[in-house]
Amino acid sequence: MTHVEQHKMILALRDAAPRMTREEQTRFAMYEKRDRDDEELDDLSRERMQSMHEKYCAASTKQAMDDKWKKLFK
């Protein structure tokens, strides 16, 4: 993961911070601080941040949106 990708993930997670648990918020604050200091994350931190990103910033695909509309009008 490049530094730019890491920064984009942190920006996306910033909006989801209020929905996070206390532990996740603490971790996210550490990630933000390391990003501000222009440090790269280690492998474990990177994996945790990616899992948080998948959990809170899931991108909707066209197929997923179509499935939701079909359920709505059934």
PQR file with spaces between the fields and no chain letter, atoms N, CA, C, O and H, PARSE charges and radii, in Angstrom:
ATOM       1  N    MET     1       0.850   -1.167    0.000 -0.4000 1.5000
ATOM       2  CA   MET     1       0.000    0.000    0.000 -0.0000 2.0000
ATOM       3  C    MET     1       0.899    1.235    0.000  0.5500 1.7000
ATOM       4  O    MET     1       1.846    1.336    0.780 -0.5500 1.4000
ATOM       5  N    THR     2       0.583    2.158   -0.883 -0.4000 1.5000
ATOM       6  CA   THR     2       1.370    3.375   -0.941 -0.0000 2.0000
ATOM       7  C    THR     2       0.877    4.369    0.104  0.5500 1.7000
ATOM       8  O    THR     2      -0.177    4.197    0.715 -0.5500 1.4000
ATOM       9  H    THR     2      -0.187    2.076   -1.517  0.4000 1.0000
ATOM      10  N    HIS     3       1.668    5.399    0.283 -0.4000 1.5000
ATOM      11  CA   HIS     3       1.305    6.423    1.263 -0.0000 2.0000
ATOM      12  C    HIS     3       0.021    7.145    0.843  0.5500 1.7000
ATOM      13  O    HIS     3      -0.781    7.535    1.693 -0.5500 1.4000
ATOM      14  H    HIS     3       2.524    5.539   -0.214  0.4000 1.0000
ATOM      15  N    VAL     4      -0.169    7.318   -0.450 -0.4000 1.5000
ATOM      16  CA   VAL     4      -1.365    7.991   -0.957 -0.0000 2.0000
ATOM      17  C    VAL     4      -2.608    7.151   -0.667  0.5500 1.7000
ATOM      18  O    VAL     4      -3.626    7.689   -0.233 -0.5500 1.4000
ATOM      19  H    VAL     4       0.481    7.002   -1.140  0.4000 1.0000
ATOM      20  N    GLU     5      -2.538    5.845   -0.899 -0.4000 1.5000
ATOM      21  CA   GLU     5      -3.662    4.956   -0.606 -0.0000 2.0000
ATOM      22  C    GLU     5      -3.976    4.962    0.883  0.5500 1.7000
ATOM      23  O    GLU     5      -5.139    4.982    1.284 -0.5500 1.4000
ATOM      24  H    GLU     5      -1.711    5.408   -1.251  0.4000 1.0000
ATOM      25  N    GLN     6      -2.928    4.944    1.694 -0.4000 1.5000
ATOM      26  CA   GLN     6      -3.092    4.977    3.151 -0.0000 2.0000
ATOM      27  C    GLN     6      -3.814    6.270    3.550  0.5500 1.7000
ATOM      28  O    GLN     6      -4.728    6.236    4.375 -0.5500 1.4000
ATOM      29  H    GLN     6      -1.983    4.927    1.369  0.4000 1.0000
ATOM      30  N    HIS     7      -3.419    7.385    2.982 -0.4000 1.5000
ATOM      31  CA   HIS     7      -4.026    8.669    3.314 -0.0000 2.0000
ATOM      32  C    HIS     7      -5.499    8.707    2.888  0.5500 1.7000
ATOM      33  O    HIS     7      -6.337    9.237    3.618 -0.5500 1.4000
ATOM      34  H    HIS     7      -2.677    7.413    2.313  0.4000 1.0000
ATOM      35  N    LYS     8      -5.818    8.153    1.723 -0.4000 1.5000
ATOM      36  CA   LYS     8      -7.195    8.124    1.246 -0.0000 2.0000
ATOM      37  C    LYS     8      -8.080    7.281    2.153  0.5500 1.7000
ATOM      38  O    LYS     8      -9.230    7.638    2.411 -0.5500 1.4000
ATOM      39  H    LYS     8      -5.137    7.723    1.130  0.4000 1.0000
ATOM      40  N    MET     9      -7.545    6.157    2.640 -0.4000 1.5000
ATOM      41  CA   MET     9      -8.303    5.315    3.562 -0.0000 2.0000
ATOM      42  C    MET     9      -8.600    6.063    4.855  0.5500 1.7000
ATOM      43  O    MET     9      -9.706    5.984    5.390 -0.5500 1.4000
ATOM      44  H    MET     9      -6.611    5.867    2.431  0.4000 1.0000
ATOM      45  N    ILE    10      -7.615    6.780    5.346 -0.4000 1.5000
ATOM      46  CA   ILE    10      -7.796    7.519    6.591 -0.0000 2.0000
ATOM      47  C    ILE    10      -8.835    8.616    6.408  0.5500 1.7000
ATOM      48  O    ILE    10      -9.651    8.847    7.300 -0.5500 1.4000
ATOM      49  H    ILE    10      -6.716    6.845    4.911  0.4000 1.0000
ATOM      50  N    LEU    11      -8.817    9.296    5.267 -0.4000 1.5000
ATOM      51  CA   LEU    11      -9.819   10.325    5.000 -0.0000 2.0000
ATOM      52  C    LEU    11     -11.218    9.725    4.922  0.5500 1.7000
ATOM      53  O    LEU    11     -12.178   10.324    5.407 -0.5500 1.4000
ATOM      54  H    LEU    11      -8.154    9.108    4.542  0.4000 1.0000
ATOM      55  N    ALA    12     -11.337    8.554    4.320 -0.4000 1.5000
ATOM      56  CA   ALA    12     -12.644    7.890    4.222 -0.0000 2.0000
ATOM      57  C    ALA    12     -13.126    7.433    5.595  0.5500 1.7000
ATOM      58  O    ALA    12     -14.318    7.503    5.892 -0.5500 1.4000
ATOM      59  H    ALA    12     -10.557    8.067    3.926  0.4000 1.0000
ATOM      60  N    LEU    13     -12.207    6.967    6.429 -0.4000 1.5000
ATOM      61  CA   LEU    13     -12.585    6.490    7.759 -0.0000 2.0000
ATOM      62  C    LEU    13     -12.918    7.632    8.712  0.5500 1.7000
ATOM      63  O    LEU    13     -13.600    7.418    9.714 -0.5500 1.4000
ATOM      64  H    LEU    13     -11.239    6.910    6.188  0.4000 1.0000
ATOM      65  N    ARG    14     -12.453    8.826    8.419 -0.4000 1.5000
ATOM      66  CA   ARG    14     -12.700    9.968    9.297 -0.0000 2.0000
ATOM      67  C    ARG    14     -14.195   10.216    9.461  0.5500 1.7000
ATOM      68  O    ARG    14     -14.639   10.581   10.550 -0.5500 1.4000
ATOM      69  H    ARG    14     -11.899    8.999    7.605  0.4000 1.0000
ATOM      70  N    ASP    15     -14.981   10.027    8.402 -0.4000 1.5000
ATOM      71  CA   ASP    15     -16.429   10.221    8.479 -0.0000 2.0000
ATOM      72  C    ASP    15     -17.114    9.129    9.301  0.5500 1.7000
ATOM      73  O    ASP    15     -18.176    9.353    9.882 -0.5500 1.4000
ATOM      74  H    ASP    15     -14.620    9.731    7.517  0.4000 1.0000
ATOM      75  N    ALA    16     -16.503    7.956    9.344 -0.4000 1.5000
ATOM      76  CA   ALA    16     -17.104    6.828   10.053 -0.0000 2.0000
ATOM      77  C    ALA    16     -16.645    6.748   11.506  0.5500 1.7000
ATOM      78  O    ALA    16     -17.079    5.852   12.230 -0.5500 1.4000
ATOM      79  H    ALA    16     -15.640    7.774    8.872  0.4000 1.0000
ATOM      80  N    ALA    17     -15.804    7.634   11.939 -0.4000 1.5000
ATOM      81  CA   ALA    17     -15.238    7.567   13.294 -0.0000 2.0000
ATOM      82  C    ALA    17     -16.301    7.542   14.401  0.5500 1.7000
ATOM      83  O    ALA    17     -16.128    6.803   15.371 -0.5500 1.4000
ATOM      84  H    ALA    17     -15.452    8.362   11.351  0.4000 1.0000
ATOM      85  N    PRO    18     -17.387    8.310   14.302 -0.5600 1.5000
ATOM      86  CA   PRO    18     -18.384    8.249   15.386  0.2800 2.0000
ATOM      87  C    PRO    18     -19.065    6.886   15.544  0.5500 1.7000
ATOM      88  O    PRO    18     -19.569    6.572   16.622 -0.5500 1.4000
ATOM      89  N    ARG    19     -19.084    6.077   14.483 -0.4000 1.5000
ATOM      90  CA   ARG    19     -19.727    4.760   14.558 -0.0000 2.0000
ATOM      91  C    ARG    19     -18.802    3.684   15.097  0.5500 1.7000
ATOM      92  O    ARG    19     -19.248    2.569   15.368 -0.5500 1.4000
ATOM      93  H    ARG    19     -18.674    6.333   13.608  0.4000 1.0000
ATOM      94  N    MET    20     -17.535    3.993   15.258 -0.4000 1.5000
ATOM      95  CA   MET    20     -16.552    3.000   15.695 -0.0000 2.0000
ATOM      96  C    MET    20     -16.658    2.760   17.193  0.5500 1.7000
ATOM      97  O    MET    20     -17.171    3.593   17.940 -0.5500 1.4000
ATOM      98  H    MET    20     -17.173    4.899   15.038  0.4000 1.0000
ATOM      99  N    THR    21     -16.161    1.601   17.612 -0.4000 1.5000
ATOM     100  CA   THR    21     -16.084    1.319   19.034 -0.0000 2.0000
ATOM     101  C    THR    21     -14.946    2.134   19.637  0.5500 1.7000
ATOM     102  O    THR    21     -14.151    2.732   18.912 -0.5500 1.4000
ATOM     103  H    THR    21     -15.745    0.924   17.005  0.4000 1.0000
ATOM     104  N    ARG    22     -14.872    2.157   20.945 -0.4000 1.5000
ATOM     105  CA   ARG    22     -13.839    2.943   21.631 -0.0000 2.0000
ATOM     106  C    ARG    22     -12.440    2.463   21.234  0.5500 1.7000
ATOM     107  O    ARG    22     -11.546    3.274   20.994 -0.5500 1.4000
ATOM     108  H    ARG    22     -15.518    1.671   21.535  0.4000 1.0000
ATOM     109  N    GLU    23     -12.261    1.153   21.167 -0.4000 1.5000
ATOM     110  CA   GLU    23     -10.955    0.590   20.790 -0.0000 2.0000
ATOM     111  C    GLU    23     -10.586    0.984   19.356  0.5500 1.7000
ATOM     112  O    GLU    23      -9.444    1.351   19.078 -0.5500 1.4000
ATOM     113  H    GLU    23     -12.987    0.495   21.362  0.4000 1.0000
ATOM     114  N    GLU    24     -11.556    0.903   18.462 -0.4000 1.5000
ATOM     115  CA   GLU    24     -11.300    1.274   17.068 -0.0000 2.0000
ATOM     116  C    GLU    24     -11.011    2.764   16.936  0.5500 1.7000
ATOM     117  O    GLU    24     -10.179    3.165   16.122 -0.5500 1.4000
ATOM     118  H    GLU    24     -12.483    0.605   18.688  0.4000 1.0000
ATOM     119  N    GLN    25     -11.690    3.583   17.726 -0.4000 1.5000
ATOM     120  CA   GLN    25     -11.422    5.020   17.693 -0.0000 2.0000
ATOM     121  C    GLN    25     -10.010    5.331   18.168  0.5500 1.7000
ATOM     122  O    GLN    25      -9.343    6.203   17.611 -0.5500 1.4000
ATOM     123  H    GLN    25     -12.366    3.258   18.387  0.4000 1.0000
ATOM     124  N    THR    26      -9.556    4.628   19.184 -0.4000 1.5000
ATOM     125  CA   THR    26      -8.200    4.816   19.681 -0.0000 2.0000
ATOM     126  C    THR    26      -7.186    4.418   18.620  0.5500 1.7000
ATOM     127  O    THR    26      -6.211    5.133   18.389 -0.5500 1.4000
ATOM     128  H    THR    26     -10.097    3.920   19.636  0.4000 1.0000
ATOM     129  N    ARG    27      -7.411    3.287   17.980 -0.4000 1.5000
ATOM     130  CA   ARG    27      -6.536    2.834   16.903 -0.0000 2.0000
ATOM     131  C    ARG    27      -6.530    3.823   15.740  0.5500 1.7000
ATOM     132  O    ARG    27      -5.480    4.135   15.178 -0.5500 1.4000
ATOM     133  H    ARG    27      -8.203    2.706   18.167  0.4000 1.0000
ATOM     134  N    PHE    28      -7.717    4.306   15.391 -0.4000 1.5000
ATOM     135  CA   PHE    28      -7.822    5.237   14.286 -0.0000 2.0000
ATOM     136  C    PHE    28      -7.096    6.547   14.591  0.5500 1.7000
ATOM     137  O    PHE    28      -6.472    7.132   13.707 -0.5500 1.4000
ATOM     138  H    PHE    28      -8.570    4.052   15.847  0.4000 1.0000
ATOM     139  N    ALA    29      -7.176    7.001   15.823 -0.4000 1.5000
ATOM     140  CA   ALA    29      -6.454    8.219   16.217 -0.0000 2.0000
ATOM     141  C    ALA    29      -4.948    8.020   16.034  0.5500 1.7000
ATOM     142  O    ALA    29      -4.243    8.932   15.603 -0.5500 1.4000
ATOM     143  H    ALA    29      -7.683    6.526   16.542  0.4000 1.0000
ATOM     144  N    MET    30      -4.463    6.824   16.365 -0.4000 1.5000
ATOM     145  CA   MET    30      -3.044    6.526   16.169 -0.0000 2.0000
ATOM     146  C    MET    30      -2.700    6.540   14.676  0.5500 1.7000
ATOM     147  O    MET    30      -1.654    7.058   14.286 -0.5500 1.4000
ATOM     148  H    MET    30      -5.036    6.083   16.715  0.4000 1.0000
ATOM     149  N    TYR    31      -3.585    5.969   13.838 -0.4000 1.5000
ATOM     150  CA   TYR    31      -3.341    5.947   12.401 -0.0000 2.0000
ATOM     151  C    TYR    31      -3.301    7.371   11.846  0.5500 1.7000
ATOM     152  O    TYR    31      -2.459    7.698   11.009 -0.5500 1.4000
ATOM     153  H    TYR    31      -4.435    5.549   14.155  0.4000 1.0000
ATOM     154  N    GLU    32      -4.219    8.212   12.321 -0.4000 1.5000
ATOM     155  CA   GLU    32      -4.229    9.607   11.867 -0.0000 2.0000
ATOM     156  C    GLU    32      -2.946   10.328   12.247  0.5500 1.7000
ATOM     157  O    GLU    32      -2.371   11.062   11.444 -0.5500 1.4000
ATOM     158  H    GLU    32      -4.903    7.947   13.000  0.4000 1.0000
ATOM     159  N    LYS    33      -2.510   10.113   13.467 -0.4000 1.5000
ATOM     160  CA   LYS    33      -1.294   10.771   13.934 -0.0000 2.0000
ATOM     161  C    LYS    33      -0.084   10.321   13.115  0.5500 1.7000
ATOM     162  O    LYS    33       0.752   11.139   12.734 -0.5500 1.4000
ATOM     163  H    LYS    33      -2.978    9.516   14.119  0.4000 1.0000
ATOM     164  N    ARG    34       0.004    9.026   12.849 -0.4000 1.5000
ATOM     165  CA   ARG    34       1.113    8.509   12.048 -0.0000 2.0000
ATOM     166  C    ARG    34       1.044    9.028   10.617  0.5500 1.7000
ATOM     167  O    ARG    34       2.077    9.240    9.983 -0.5500 1.4000
ATOM     168  H    ARG    34      -0.676    8.361   13.158  0.4000 1.0000
ATOM     169  N    ASP    35      -0.172    9.233   10.105 -0.4000 1.5000
ATOM     170  CA   ASP    35      -0.326    9.783    8.763 -0.0000 2.0000
ATOM     171  C    ASP    35       0.117   11.247    8.731  0.5500 1.7000
ATOM     172  O    ASP    35       0.777   11.676    7.784 -0.5500 1.4000
ATOM     173  H    ASP    35      -1.012    9.061   10.621  0.4000 1.0000
ATOM     174  N    ARG    36      -0.244   12.009    9.757 -0.4000 1.5000
ATOM     175  CA   ARG    36       0.182   13.404    9.830 -0.0000 2.0000
ATOM     176  C    ARG    36       1.694   13.526    9.898  0.5500 1.7000
ATOM     177  O    ARG    36       2.269   14.473    9.363 -0.5500 1.4000
ATOM     178  H    ARG    36      -0.780   11.661   10.526  0.4000 1.0000
ATOM     179  N    ASP    37       2.342   12.563   10.558 -0.4000 1.5000
ATOM     180  CA   ASP    37       3.794   12.572   10.687 -0.0000 2.0000
ATOM     181  C    ASP    37       4.481   11.950    9.475  0.5500 1.7000
ATOM     182  O    ASP    37       5.700   11.782    9.467 -0.5500 1.4000
ATOM     183  H    ASP    37       1.874   11.794   10.992  0.4000 1.0000
ATOM     184  N    ASP    38       3.697   11.607    8.452 -0.4000 1.5000
ATOM     185  CA   ASP    38       4.207   10.994    7.220 -0.0000 2.0000
ATOM     186  C    ASP    38       4.955    9.685    7.466  0.5500 1.7000
ATOM     187  O    ASP    38       5.974    9.412    6.831 -0.5500 1.4000
ATOM     188  H    ASP    38       2.706   11.743    8.459  0.4000 1.0000
ATOM     189  N    GLU    39       4.441    8.887    8.386 -0.4000 1.5000
ATOM     190  CA   GLU    39       5.012    7.567    8.648 -0.0000 2.0000
ATOM     191  C    GLU    39       4.170    6.519    7.936  0.5500 1.7000
ATOM     192  O    GLU    39       2.957    6.671    7.791 -0.5500 1.4000
ATOM     193  H    GLU    39       3.614    9.109    8.902  0.4000 1.0000
ATOM     194  N    GLU    40       4.823    5.465    7.497 -0.4000 1.5000
ATOM     195  CA   GLU    40       4.082    4.344    6.923 -0.0000 2.0000
ATOM     196  C    GLU    40       3.671    3.397    8.049  0.5500 1.7000
ATOM     197  O    GLU    40       4.363    3.270    9.060 -0.5500 1.4000
ATOM     198  H    GLU    40       5.809    5.342    7.614  0.4000 1.0000
ATOM     199  N    LEU    41       2.545    2.746    7.853 -0.4000 1.5000
ATOM     200  CA   LEU    41       2.061    1.800    8.849 -0.0000 2.0000
ATOM     201  C    LEU    41       2.769    0.465    8.690  0.5500 1.7000
ATOM     202  O    LEU    41       3.163    0.079    7.590 -0.5500 1.4000
ATOM     203  H    LEU    41       1.983    2.849    7.033  0.4000 1.0000
ATOM     204  N    ASP    42       2.923   -0.231    9.805 -0.4000 1.5000
ATOM     205  CA   ASP    42       3.492   -1.571    9.728 -0.0000 2.0000
ATOM     206  C    ASP    42       2.421   -2.523    9.207  0.5500 1.7000
ATOM     207  O    ASP    42       1.263   -2.136    9.052 -0.5500 1.4000
ATOM     208  H    ASP    42       2.603    0.082   10.699  0.4000 1.0000
ATOM     209  N    ASP    43       2.803   -3.754    8.941 -0.4000 1.5000
ATOM     210  CA   ASP    43       1.898   -4.715    8.305 -0.0000 2.0000
ATOM     211  C    ASP    43       0.639   -4.978    9.127  0.5500 1.7000
ATOM     212  O    ASP    43      -0.463   -5.015    8.579 -0.5500 1.4000
ATOM     213  H    ASP    43       3.744   -4.069    9.067  0.4000 1.0000
ATOM     214  N    LEU    44       0.796   -5.159   10.430 -0.4000 1.5000
ATOM     215  CA   LEU    44      -0.358   -5.454   11.283 -0.0000 2.0000
ATOM     216  C    LEU    44      -1.323   -4.270   11.314  0.5500 1.7000
ATOM     217  O    LEU    44      -2.535   -4.455   11.204 -0.5500 1.4000
ATOM     218  H    LEU    44       1.691   -5.128   10.875  0.4000 1.0000
ATOM     219  N    SER    45      -0.800   -3.075   11.462 -0.4000 1.5000
ATOM     220  CA   SER    45      -1.644   -1.880   11.484 -0.0000 2.0000
ATOM     221  C    SER    45      -2.336   -1.684   10.147  0.5500 1.7000
ATOM     222  O    SER    45      -3.502   -1.294   10.100 -0.5500 1.4000
ATOM     223  H    SER    45       0.184   -2.925   11.552  0.4000 1.0000
ATOM     224  N    ARG    46      -1.634   -1.949    9.073 -0.4000 1.5000
ATOM     225  CA   ARG    46      -2.208   -1.809    7.738 -0.0000 2.0000
ATOM     226  C    ARG    46      -3.371   -2.784    7.561  0.5500 1.7000
ATOM     227  O    ARG    46      -4.410   -2.413    7.015 -0.5500 1.4000
ATOM     228  H    ARG    46      -0.686   -2.265    9.111  0.4000 1.0000
ATOM     229  N    GLU    47      -3.207   -4.015    8.012 -0.4000 1.5000
ATOM     230  CA   GLU    47      -4.282   -5.009    7.902 -0.0000 2.0000
ATOM     231  C    GLU    47      -5.488   -4.594    8.727  0.5500 1.7000
ATOM     232  O    GLU    47      -6.625   -4.725    8.273 -0.5500 1.4000
ATOM     233  H    GLU    47      -2.363   -4.317    8.455  0.4000 1.0000
ATOM     234  N    ARG    48      -5.251   -4.094    9.935 -0.4000 1.5000
ATOM     235  CA   ARG    48      -6.357   -3.661   10.787 -0.0000 2.0000
ATOM     236  C    ARG    48      -7.088   -2.471   10.170  0.5500 1.7000
ATOM     237  O    ARG    48      -8.317   -2.404   10.204 -0.5500 1.4000
ATOM     238  H    ARG    48      -4.328   -3.987   10.303  0.4000 1.0000
ATOM     239  N    MET    49      -6.331   -1.539    9.611 -0.4000 1.5000
ATOM     240  CA   MET    49      -6.962   -0.372    8.995 -0.0000 2.0000
ATOM     241  C    MET    49      -7.770   -0.796    7.771  0.5500 1.7000
ATOM     242  O    MET    49      -8.853   -0.259    7.535 -0.5500 1.4000
ATOM     243  H    MET    49      -5.333   -1.594    9.584  0.4000 1.0000
ATOM     244  N    GLN    50      -7.265   -1.746    6.991 -0.4000 1.5000
ATOM     245  CA   GLN    50      -8.012   -2.229    5.830 -0.0000 2.0000
ATOM     246  C    GLN    50      -9.300   -2.918    6.260  0.5500 1.7000
ATOM     247  O    GLN    50     -10.332   -2.756    5.610 -0.5500 1.4000
ATOM     248  H    GLN    50      -6.386   -2.182    7.183  0.4000 1.0000
ATOM     249  N    SER    51      -9.253   -3.681    7.344 -0.4000 1.5000
ATOM     250  CA   SER    51     -10.477   -4.340    7.811 -0.0000 2.0000
ATOM     251  C    SER    51     -11.487   -3.309    8.326  0.5500 1.7000
ATOM     252  O    SER    51     -12.691   -3.468    8.123 -0.5500 1.4000
ATOM     253  H    SER    51      -8.414   -3.811    7.872  0.4000 1.0000
ATOM     254  N    MET    52     -11.003   -2.254    8.992 -0.4000 1.5000
ATOM     255  CA   MET    52     -11.897   -1.176    9.423 -0.0000 2.0000
ATOM     256  C    MET    52     -12.499   -0.477    8.214  0.5500 1.7000
ATOM     257  O    MET    52     -13.679   -0.127    8.224 -0.5500 1.4000
ATOM     258  H    MET    52     -10.025   -2.125    9.157  0.4000 1.0000
ATOM     259  N    HIS    53     -11.706   -0.273    7.180 -0.4000 1.5000
ATOM     260  CA   HIS    53     -12.188    0.388    5.973 -0.0000 2.0000
ATOM     261  C    HIS    53     -13.260   -0.456    5.301  0.5500 1.7000
ATOM     262  O    HIS    53     -14.277    0.078    4.858 -0.5500 1.4000
ATOM     263  H    HIS    53     -10.747   -0.557    7.172  0.4000 1.0000
ATOM     264  N    GLU    54     -13.051   -1.757    5.218 -0.4000 1.5000
ATOM     265  CA   GLU    54     -14.052   -2.650    4.628 -0.0000 2.0000
ATOM     266  C    GLU    54     -15.332   -2.668    5.453  0.5500 1.7000
ATOM     267  O    GLU    54     -16.431   -2.755    4.907 -0.5500 1.4000
ATOM     268  H    GLU    54     -12.224   -2.191    5.577  0.4000 1.0000
ATOM     269  N    LYS    55     -15.183   -2.585    6.761 -0.4000 1.5000
ATOM     270  CA   LYS    55     -16.334   -2.637    7.657 -0.0000 2.0000
ATOM     271  C    LYS    55     -17.169   -1.358    7.587  0.5500 1.7000
ATOM     272  O    LYS    55     -18.397   -1.427    7.534 -0.5500 1.4000
ATOM     273  H    LYS    55     -14.290   -2.514    7.206  0.4000 1.0000
ATOM     274  N    TYR    56     -16.529   -0.214    7.585 -0.4000 1.5000
ATOM     275  CA   TYR    56     -17.242    1.052    7.680 -0.0000 2.0000
ATOM     276  C    TYR    56     -17.420    1.791    6.363  0.5500 1.7000
ATOM     277  O    TYR    56     -18.307    2.638    6.259 -0.5500 1.4000
ATOM     278  H    TYR    56     -15.532   -0.159    7.627  0.4000 1.0000
ATOM     279  N    CYS    57     -16.626    1.507    5.379 -0.4000 1.5000
ATOM     280  CA   CYS    57     -16.678    2.242    4.106 -0.0000 2.0000
ATOM     281  C    CYS    57     -16.883    1.292    2.941  0.5500 1.7000
ATOM     282  O    CYS    57     -16.210    1.411    1.916 -0.5500 1.4000
ATOM     283  H    CYS    57     -15.905    0.819    5.463  0.4000 1.0000
ATOM     284  N    ALA    58     -17.781    0.374    3.083 -0.4000 1.5000
ATOM     285  CA   ALA    58     -18.012   -0.616    2.036 -0.0000 2.0000
ATOM     286  C    ALA    58     -18.574    0.071    0.804  0.5500 1.7000
ATOM     287  O    ALA    58     -19.585    0.769    0.880 -0.5500 1.4000
ATOM     288  H    ALA    58     -18.327    0.278    3.916  0.4000 1.0000
ATOM     289  N    ALA    59     -17.930   -0.124   -0.306 -0.4000 1.5000
ATOM     290  CA   ALA    59     -18.381    0.468   -1.568 -0.0000 2.0000
ATOM     291  C    ALA    59     -19.505   -0.390   -2.143  0.5500 1.7000
ATOM     292  O    ALA    59     -19.402   -1.615   -2.201 -0.5500 1.4000
ATOM     293  H    ALA    59     -17.109   -0.691   -0.367  0.4000 1.0000
ATOM     294  N    SER    60     -20.548    0.254   -2.552 -0.4000 1.5000
ATOM     295  CA   SER    60     -21.666   -0.467   -3.139 -0.0000 2.0000
ATOM     296  C    SER    60     -21.405   -0.696   -4.618  0.5500 1.7000
ATOM     297  O    SER    60     -21.042    0.225   -5.350 -0.5500 1.4000
ATOM     298  H    SER    60     -20.632    1.250   -2.504  0.4000 1.0000
ATOM     299  N    THR    61     -21.588   -1.907   -5.037 -0.4000 1.5000
ATOM     300  CA   THR    61     -21.447   -2.218   -6.454 -0.0000 2.0000
ATOM     301  C    THR    61     -22.800   -2.054   -7.125  0.5500 1.7000
ATOM     302  O    THR    61     -23.827   -1.964   -6.453 -0.5500 1.4000
ATOM     303  H    THR    61     -21.883   -2.656   -4.443  0.4000 1.0000
ATOM     304  N    LYS    62     -22.797   -2.015   -8.429 -0.4000 1.5000
ATOM     305  CA   LYS    62     -24.049   -1.880   -9.172 -0.0000 2.0000
ATOM     306  C    LYS    62     -24.953   -3.075   -8.898  0.5500 1.7000
ATOM     307  O    LYS    62     -26.167   -2.915   -8.767 -0.5500 1.4000
ATOM     308  H    LYS    62     -21.962   -2.088   -8.974  0.4000 1.0000
ATOM     309  N    GLN    63     -24.379   -4.260   -8.811 -0.4000 1.5000
ATOM     310  CA   GLN    63     -25.169   -5.462   -8.554 -0.0000 2.0000
ATOM     311  C    GLN    63     -25.827   -5.391   -7.177  0.5500 1.7000
ATOM     312  O    GLN    63     -26.993   -5.754   -7.024 -0.5500 1.4000
ATOM     313  H    GLN    63     -23.393   -4.390   -8.918  0.4000 1.0000
ATOM     314  N    ALA    64     -25.083   -4.926   -6.180 -0.4000 1.5000
ATOM     315  CA   ALA    64     -25.642   -4.820   -4.835 -0.0000 2.0000
ATOM     316  C    ALA    64     -26.795   -3.812   -4.798  0.5500 1.7000
ATOM     317  O    ALA    64     -27.796   -4.033   -4.117 -0.5500 1.4000
ATOM     318  H    ALA    64     -24.136   -4.631   -6.304  0.4000 1.0000
ATOM     319  N    MET    65     -26.650   -2.719   -5.525 -0.4000 1.5000
ATOM     320  CA   MET    65     -27.717   -1.719   -5.572 -0.0000 2.0000
ATOM     321  C    MET    65     -28.946   -2.273   -6.289  0.5500 1.7000
ATOM     322  O    MET    65     -30.076   -2.031   -5.865 -0.5500 1.4000
ATOM     323  H    MET    65     -25.836   -2.540   -6.078  0.4000 1.0000
ATOM     324  N    ASP    66     -28.727   -3.017   -7.376 -0.4000 1.5000
ATOM     325  CA   ASP    66     -29.852   -3.626   -8.085 -0.0000 2.0000
ATOM     326  C    ASP    66     -30.589   -4.611   -7.181  0.5500 1.7000
ATOM     327  O    ASP    66     -31.819   -4.659   -7.191 -0.5500 1.4000
ATOM     328  H    ASP    66     -27.809   -3.214   -7.720  0.4000 1.0000
ATOM     329  N    ASP    67     -29.859   -5.385   -6.412 -0.4000 1.5000
ATOM     330  CA   ASP    67     -30.477   -6.342   -5.486 -0.0000 2.0000
ATOM     331  C    ASP    67     -31.319   -5.619   -4.438  0.5500 1.7000
ATOM     332  O    ASP    67     -32.394   -6.095   -4.073 -0.5500 1.4000
ATOM     333  H    ASP    67     -28.860   -5.346   -6.404  0.4000 1.0000
ATOM     334  N    LYS    68     -30.845   -4.489   -3.959 -0.4000 1.5000
ATOM     335  CA   LYS    68     -31.611   -3.723   -2.961 -0.0000 2.0000
ATOM     336  C    LYS    68     -32.909   -3.197   -3.558  0.5500 1.7000
ATOM     337  O    LYS    68     -33.953   -3.234   -2.907 -0.5500 1.4000
ATOM     338  H    LYS    68     -29.972   -4.102   -4.256  0.4000 1.0000
ATOM     339  N    TRP    69     -32.850   -2.709   -4.790 -0.4000 1.5000
ATOM     340  CA   TRP    69     -34.059   -2.215   -5.441 -0.0000 2.0000
ATOM     341  C    TRP    69     -35.058   -3.341   -5.680  0.5500 1.7000
ATOM     342  O    TRP    69     -36.263   -3.151   -5.517 -0.5500 1.4000
ATOM     343  H    TRP    69     -32.002   -2.679   -5.319  0.4000 1.0000
ATOM     344  N    LYS    70     -34.558   -4.506   -6.064 -0.4000 1.5000
ATOM     345  CA   LYS    70     -35.461   -5.648   -6.292 -0.0000 2.0000
ATOM     346  C    LYS    70     -36.149   -6.055   -4.997  0.5500 1.7000
ATOM     347  O    LYS    70     -37.338   -6.376   -5.001 -0.5500 1.4000
ATOM     348  H    LYS    70     -33.578   -4.660   -6.195  0.4000 1.0000
ATOM     349  N    LYS    71     -35.411   -6.045   -3.885 -0.4000 1.5000
ATOM     350  CA   LYS    71     -36.008   -6.384   -2.594 -0.0000 2.0000
ATOM     351  C    LYS    71     -37.053   -5.360   -2.206  0.5500 1.7000
ATOM     352  O    LYS    71     -38.093   -5.711   -1.649 -0.5500 1.4000
ATOM     353  H    LYS    71     -34.446   -5.785   -3.882  0.4000 1.0000
ATOM     354  N    LEU    72     -36.788   -4.110   -2.492 -0.4000 1.5000
ATOM     355  CA   LEU    72     -37.701   -3.035   -2.115 -0.0000 2.0000
ATOM     356  C    LEU    72     -39.030   -3.143   -2.836  0.5500 1.7000
ATOM     357  O    LEU    72     -40.076   -2.875   -2.244 -0.5500 1.4000
ATOM     358  H    LEU    72     -35.943   -3.825   -2.945  0.4000 1.0000
ATOM     359  N    PHE    73     -39.009   -3.530   -4.103 -0.4000 1.5000
ATOM     360  CA   PHE    73     -40.232   -3.561   -4.896 -0.0000 2.0000
ATOM     361  C    PHE    73     -40.816   -4.952   -5.067  0.5500 1.7000
ATOM     362  O    PHE    73     -41.638   -5.157   -5.959 -0.5500 1.4000
ATOM     363  H    PHE    73     -38.160   -3.747   -4.584  0.4000 1.0000
ATOM     364  N    LYS    74     -40.425   -5.903   -4.252 -0.4000 1.5000
ATOM     365  CA   LYS    74     -40.999   -7.250   -4.316 -0.0000 2.0000
ATOM     366  C    LYS    74     -42.335   -7.280   -3.655  0.5500 1.7000
ATOM     367  O    LYS    74     -42.977   -8.329   -3.608 -0.5500 1.4000
ATOM     368  H    LYS    74     -39.757   -5.736   -3.527  0.4000 1.0000
